[in-house]
């Protein structure tokens, strides 16, 4: 759900990110809420009740995570997030969502190359892989092609306020794009370079 496109401020909400997981009983799903000001996501909240966790950030105010619960004060009990400092692909832990959309974009070779280049590869999927980047547990994450603004908007402030970098698959920082790459910032150019390359 997206607010009026001509408004200076828009709420961008994904009630259930990870719908397939939700339907099948996999606990990796979340509600994503973002406030966009003049085309820039300024506030992001990712709330994953089945995991008992919430992540949040305000532009210029840092990124945090904490447990969900009535007794938790997010301002007091939140843990400050910081991305990793891994600087080379061969030392990186990555989460890559390989879908048919990447194959249709003729990027199978590039994704295969990236998967071989990293030290550790997993597919955590959906919002969770990007929150792991913000926490420093994963060094970069590549999502599927075919996303909507509601999939992306809340991710932008959380990852950037944790010190990371966010863009689409071409390297453009646009939450309205149909793809999403997050990283610790040190690896972003290398990841985009492989995806954009011919190798």
C-alpha positions in Angstrom: 0.0 0.0 0.0 1.3 3.4 -1.0 0.0 6.8 0.0 -0.9 9.5 -2.6 1.9 9.9 -5.1 1.6 13.7 -5.2 1.9 14.1 -1.4 5.1 15.4 0.2 4.9 12.6 2.8 3.8 9.0 2.0 3.3 6.0 4.1 4.5 2.9 2.2 3.3 -0.3 3.9 3.7 -4.0 3.2 1.3 -5.8 5.6 3.0 -9.2 5.0 6.4 -9.4 3.4 7.2 -13.0 2.9 3.6 -14.0 2.0 4.6 -17.5 0.8 6.4 -18.2 4.1 3.3 -16.9 6.0 0.9 -19.1 4.1 3.1 -22.2 4.6 3.8 -21.6 8.3 7.4 -20.5 7.9 8.0 -17.9 10.6 10.1 -15.6 8.3 7.5 -12.9 7.5 7.1 -9.3 8.6 5.2 -6.1 8.4 7.2 -3.3 6.7 6.3 0.4 7.3 8.1 3.3 5.8 7.6 7.1 5.8 8.8 8.7 2.5 9.5 12.4 2.4 9.9 14.0 -1.1 10.9 10.6 -2.6 13.3 9.6 0.2 12.5 6.9 2.8 13.1 8.7 6.1 11.8 6.1 8.5 11.6 2.4 8.4 10.1 -0.3 10.6 10.3 -4.0 10.0 8.3 -6.0 12.5 8.6 -9.9 12.5 6.2 -11.1 15.2 6.8 -14.8 14.5 10.5 -14.2 15.1 9.8 -11.9 18.0 12.0 -9.2 16.5 11.7 -5.7 15.2 14.1 -3.4 13.4 13.8 0.4 13.0 15.6 3.5 11.9 15.1 7.2 11.3 17.3 9.1 8.8 20.1 10.6 10.9 19.1 8.8 14.0 20.8 5.4 13.7 19.3 1.9 13.2 18.2 -0.5 16.0 16.7 -3.9 16.6 15.0 -5.4 19.6 12.6 -8.0 20.9 8.9 -7.5 20.4 7.0 -7.4 23.8 4.9 -5.3 26.0 7.7 -4.8 28.5 10.2 -3.7 25.9 11.0 0.0 25.6 12.5 0.4 22.1 14.2 3.7 23.0 15.9 2.0 26.0 16.2 -1.6 25.0 17.1 -1.4 21.3 20.4 -2.6 20.1 22.3 -0.3 17.8 23.0 -1.9 14.4 26.3 -1.8 12.5 27.2 -3.5 9.2 30.2 -5.7 8.9 33.7 -4.5 7.8 34.3 -7.4 5.3 36.0 -5.9 2.3 36.5 -8.7 -0.2 34.1 -11.1 -1.9 36.2 -14.1 -1.1 35.7 -13.4 2.6 32.0 -12.5 2.4 28.9 -14.1 3.7 26.1 -13.6 1.2 22.4 -14.2 0.8 21.3 -14.5 -2.8 17.7 -15.0 -3.9 18.0 -16.8 -7.3 14.6 -16.7 -9.1 13.4 -17.2 -12.6 13.3 -13.4 -12.9 17.1 -13.3 -12.8 17.3 -15.9 -15.5 14.9 -13.9 -17.7 17.2 -10.9 -17.2 20.0 -13.0 -18.6 22.0 -12.8 -15.3 22.4 -16.5 -14.6 26.1 -16.5 -15.4 26.7 -13.4 -13.2 24.8 -14.9 -10.2 26.7 -18.2 -10.6 29.9 -16.2 -10.6 29.0 -14.3 -7.4 27.9 -17.5 -5.7 31.3 -19.1 -6.4 33.2 -15.9 -5.4 32.0 -15.7 -1.8 33.1 -17.6 1.3 29.6 -18.5 2.5 26.3 -18.5 0.7 22.8 -18.8 2.0 19.3 -17.7 0.9 17.6 -16.2 3.9 15.1 -14.4 1.6 12.7 -11.5 1.8 13.2 -8.8 4.4 15.3 -11.0 6.7 18.4 -11.1 4.5 18.5 -7.3 4.5 18.1 -7.1 8.3 21.0 -9.5 8.6 23.1 -7.1 6.5 22.2 -4.3 8.8 23.1 -6.4 11.8 26.5 -7.3 10.3 25.7 -11.1 10.1 25.6 -11.1 6.3 27.8 -8.9 4.1 25.5 -8.5 1.1 22.1 -9.6 0.0 20.6 -9.8 -3.5 16.8 -10.0 -3.7 14.5 -11.1 -6.5 13.7 -9.0 -9.5 10.0 -8.0 -9.5 9.8 -6.2 -6.2 7.5 -3.2 -5.4 8.2 0.0 -3.5 6.4 -1.6 -0.5 9.1 -4.3 -0.5 11.9 -1.8 -0.5 11.1 1.4 1.2 11.5 0.3 4.9 14.8 -1.4 4.1 16.5 1.7 2.9 16.8 3.7 6.1 17.5 0.7 8.3 20.5 -0.5 6.2 21.9 2.9 5.5 21.6 4.1 9.1 23.5 0.9 10.0 26.3 2.1 7.8 25.4 0.1 4.7 24.4 0.8 1.1 21.2 0.0 -0.7 20.4 0.2 -4.4 18.7 -1.6 -7.3 20.5 -4.2 -9.3 22.1 -1.4 -11.5 23.5 0.5 -8.5 20.8 3.3 -8.4 19.4 4.1 -4.9 15.7 4.1 -5.8 13.2 2.4 -3.5 10.7 2.4 -6.4 12.9 0.0 -8.4 11.9 -3.6 -9.0 15.1 -5.0 -7.4 17.1 -4.6 -4.2 20.7 -5.1 -3.3 22.0 -4.3 0.2 25.5 -4.5 1.5 28.0 -3.3 4.1 29.0 -0.6 1.6 32.5 -2.0 1.1 31.3 -4.7 -1.2 28.6 -2.8 -3.1 30.6 -1.8 -6.1 32.1 -5.2 -6.5 28.7 -6.9 -6.3 27.1 -4.5 -8.8 30.2 -4.8 -11.0 29.7 -8.6 -11.3 25.9 -8.3 -11.9 26.5 -5.7 -14.6 29.4 -7.4 -16.2 29.6 -10.0 -18.9 31.6 -12.6 -17.1 
